[in-house]
Amino acid sequence: MDPQNLREYEWVRRVEWLPTLALLAVAFLWPRRSNKKAAGNPDGLA
């Protein structure tokens, strides 16, 4: 395999993790945000 292609492949593989990490961060942080909103809402809607 060409070293240049390998380098590009590693870069692509790293970038592919970014959406996954972003989704994990949102999934982790979103319930906390919803709970804060629900606490301040008279309706109790998240």
Stockholm file with secondary structure:
# STOCKHOLM 1.0

chainA/1-46         MDPQNLREYEWVRRVEWLPTLALLAVAFLWPRRSNKKAAGNPDGLA
#=GR chainA/1-46 SS CCHHHHHHHHHHHHHHHHHHHHHHHHHHHHHHHHHHHHHHCSSCCC
#=GC SS_cons        CCHHHHHHHHHHHHHHHHHHHHHHHHHHHHHHHHHHHHHHCSSCCC
//
